[in-house]
């Protein structure tokens, strides 16, 4: 029996709410031998970890490297969007010229669709820009804590925009995350490494990540439910909207004065950053496909932990016990929220509906 494909909109909803698709997982486990499936999952998760961690460290290098001394965070973000746009169009052309070799939707720029996607693109620009600005001003080790309020904003926006309430236990886990965030800020300040600017950008990035998940579901019908079409239009809109920002903030002038503007190494690193930006969307979808949105969230939490440890080791930093405690609170709270939401959804799915209870009581 062929497994029915899981709609992308459903994936996004489950990723936002931290739930899984148990029926799909059960069917998939029956289709393939356990060892083969375990190997596939291990490879996909490893690919996700390697891509995500490499992208963070590479972006930190491009945004705040003493050897580069390039103070153009908007241009770095613009270039990554440009690379993603070119890659999407190239893969679409390749799929058209060589049908059957590549599964990629045809992409043709439609101004009406671009206008429909524009509100989401504004949120998307905020998300990627604030992410990069946060990374510019804070260390990689604190980066995870600085952007840790996404789950809290998910709960808040789900109530304000979608009128969805949250259980006491889920709210309790959000309290743990907020406590870990404030403890982390306090410990960064105690060590003299706190950047309030970077922390503010991290909070704004968390807000935009939550808004992006919600507005993506609303905009998907405009692109026929295709994530790749949405990626294409988002990045095209972003490239256009970034141009006036580059002029207003004087980054084009700063770029002209940049000593390594003609360096092949510099442009190679910039292009590699764009490739990682494109790849992270693909490997995220791949991890959800081979595991579940619930497992993806757990994997992301574990990846954040590994990334923090690697950053402390790579930059030879010394952190206090309370600093590590703040990270554990953030990671533990995020994992607990994912587990609570998964448990609640499983409980809802297992409970019989009122009509079924009525029928069983009547002996039907």
N, C-alpha and C positions, 0 to 999 in steps of 0.2 A: 504494500500500500504506500503510495507516495505521500509525503508529508506536505500539508498545505503551507505555502509560504507565509511567514509572519509579516504583517504589514508594518512598514516603517513607522507610521503614526502610532501604532500599538506599542512598538519598541520604545519610542520616545516617551509615551505615557508611562510605561512600566519603569523606564529608567528614572523618570522624574519622581515617581511615587515609591521607587525602591521595591518593586514586585517582580515576580517571575512568571513564566509560562510553563507550569508543571506538566501539562498535557503534551506540549511540544517536546519537552525534555524526555519524557517517557517514551514517546514515539521514536525520537532520535537514538535513544539508548538501545532500542530493539533492532534498529536498522543495521548497526555496525558492531563488530566485536569490541569487547570492553578495552582490550589493550590498544587497539587501533584508535579508538575514540579518546582514550587517555593520552596517547601520544600526540594526537591532533590538538587536544586542549592545551597540553604542555607547550607545544610549539607556538600556538596562537597567543597564549598568555605571555610567553617569553618575548615574542615579537612586539606585543603591546608595551611591555615593560621597557624593552630596549629602545623602542621608538620614542616613547614619552619621556624617559629620563634623558636620552641623548638630546632631544629637542630643548629641554629646559636648560641643560648645561651649555648648549650651543647658543641659545638666545641670550643667556647671561654673558657669554663671551662677546657677542655682537653689540649688546646694549651697554656694557659696563666694563670693558676690558682696558686695563692700563696701557696695554701694547697697541690697541687700536685708537683709543681716545676719540671715539666717534659719539657725539652727543646728538644723534638724530633718531630717537625711538619711533617717531611717526613714519619716517622713511623706511626703517627696517620693517615695520609692520606692513606698509604699503607694498614693498617689494615682495614680501611673502604672499600677499594677496594676488599680486601680479603673476607670480610663479604658479600658484594654484589655478588661476584662470587659464593660463597657457596650457597647463597640464590637462585640465578638463577638456578644453577644445581639441587638443592633440589626440587624446584618447578617443574622443567622440569621432574625429575624422578617421582614425585608424579602424575603429569598429565599423564605420560605414564602408571603407575601402576593402576591408577584409572581414566580411560577415562570417560569424561563427567562431572566429578566433578570440574575440573579446566581447564580454558582456558589458556594454556601456551605452547609455541612452544617447540618442542624437541630440545635439545642442545647437539651437539657432536663437540668436538674440532677438527677443520680442520685447519692444518697449513697454507694451501694456503689462506684460508679466513682470518686467523689471520694476514698474511702478507699484504693482501689487505686492512685490517682495520688499519694497523700500522701507516700510516701518520696521520689519525684522532686520534689515540690513543696518539700520541705525543702531539697533541693540547689539547686533553682531560686531559692528565697529567698536562700540563701547567695550564689549567683552574682550576682544583680542588686544585692543589698545591698552585698557586698564591692566590686563594680565601682564603685558610687556613692561608697562610703566612700573608696576609693582615689583617685577623681577629686576628692573634697573636699579631701584632704590633700596631693596632689601636683599639679604643673602639668600642663596639657594636653600640653606638649612631652615630659614624662617619662612620661606615662600609658601610652604604647605599650610602653616598656621595662619599666615597673613590672608590666605584666601579660603579659610576654613568655614566661613559662615554661609556657604551655598546651601547646605541642608536646612539651616535656619530660615533662609529666605524662601526656600521651596515651601516650607510649612506656612510661612506668613503669606506668601503670594497665592498659594493654593486656597487659603481662606478668603483673602481679599478679592481675588479675581475669579476663582472657580467655585467659591462658597463651599469648599470641602473642609470639614473639621478634622482635627487630629486627636488621637487618643492621648490619655495621660502619660502612658509609658513612652510614647514617641516624643512628647513634649519634654519629658524628663531627660531623654538622651540629648535633645537640643540644648537643655540647660547645661549638661556636661560639656558640650562643644563650646558654648559661650564662655563657660568658666575656664576651659583650656585656652581659648583665644585670649582672654584678659590676662591670664597668668603668663602666657607667652609674651604678650606685650610688656608686662611688668618686668619679666626677666631680661628681655632685650634691652629695656631701659636701664636696668641694674648693671648690665654688662657694657653699657655705653654704645651699643650698636643699633639702637632703635631709630628707625626713620618713620616719623609720623606721616610724611608724604607717601612713602611706600605702603604703609599700613592703610591709609585712606584709599589708595588705589586698589589695594587688595580687597577691601570691603566693597568698593564699587564694582570690581571684577566679579565678586561673588553674586552681587545683585544682578548683574547683566547675564551671568550664566543661567540663573533661575529664570529671568525674563526670556532669554533666548529659547529655553526648553518649552516654555508656555506658548510663545508666539510662533515657534516652528510648527506646532500642531495646527495653528490657525491658518498658516500660510501654505502648508503642504498641498492642499487641493489646487492651488494656483499653478503648481508645477507638476500636476498629475501624480502627486504622491512620491515623486522621485527625489531622493536625497541628493543625488549627483547634480540634478538640474538646480536644486535649491543652492547647493554649494557654488555652482557656476554663477548664478544670478547674484548671490550674496557677495561674492568676491568681485564681480564686475562693478556692482554698485559701490562697493568699498573703495575700489581703485579710483572711481570718479570722485567720490566724496572726500577722499584723502588729499586730492590735488590742491584745493583751496587751503586746507590746513597746512600743507607743506609750505605754501607761500606766506600765509599769515604768521606762522611760527618761525620763519626764517631758516628752515632746515635746508632748503635748496642752496642758500648762500653758504651755510656751514658745510654742506656736501662739496661745494666747489672749492672750498679752502682745505678740504681733507687731504692729508699728505699721501694716503694710500689709495686714492681714487682709481688709479690705473693699475692697481695690484691684482694679479690673477688670483692670488690667495684670498684676498678680501671678497671678490665677487664669487669665488668658489664657495666660501663659507656662507655668504648671503644666499646663494642658490640652494645650498644644502639645507639651510634653515627653511627655505620655502618648500623643499621636498619633504622635510619632516612635517611641516604644517599640513601638507596635503595628505601625507601617509597616516597621520594620527587619526583623521576622520575615517579612513578605510579600516585600520586595524581595530579601532573602537567598535565599528559595526561588525567586524569579523569575530571579535571576542564575544560580543553579545550573541551572535549567530551560533557559535560553537558551544557556548555555555548558557548563560541567561543574563538578563539585566541585573538580577540579584547578585549573581556571581561576579559580574563585571564590576559592580560597586565594591564588593569585597576585595577584588583584585586591585582596583584603583587605590583602596585604602592601604593595602599591603605594599603597593608600589610606592606610595607616598612615604611610607616608613623607610623603605630601602633607599629612596632618594635622599631623605634627610640624613641617614647614616653615611651615605656616600659623600654628601656635601661636606659634612663635618670632617671626614677623613681626608678628602681631597684638598680642602682649604686649610687643613691643619688647625681647626678651631677647638677650643676647650669650652664645654658647656656645663652649667651647673645641674645639680640633681632636679631642682624645680623647673629648669628649662626643659629637661627631658620629660618631666611629669606633665608639663603643658602639652607637649606633643602626643604623649600617650592618652591624655584626656580627649584631645581632638580626634585622634585615630580611633580610640575606644568608643567615643560617643557616636562617631560616624558609622562604625561597624554595628553598634547596638541599634541605631536607628534603622539601618538596612535590615537587620534580623527581625526587629519588631514589626516593620512594615510587611516583610515577607510572611511572618507568622500570622498577622492579622488578615492578610489577603487569602492565605491558605485556609484559615478558619471560616472566612466568608464563603469560600468556594465549597467547603465541606458541609456547611449548614444547609438543610433543605429549605426550599422556599415555602411561604405560607400556604400556597395552593397545594403543594405536594403533601404537606402535613395534613391538610384538610382531606385530601383524597385517601391518604393512608388510614386516617381515623374512621373514614366511612367504609373502609374495606374495598376500595376500588383499585 
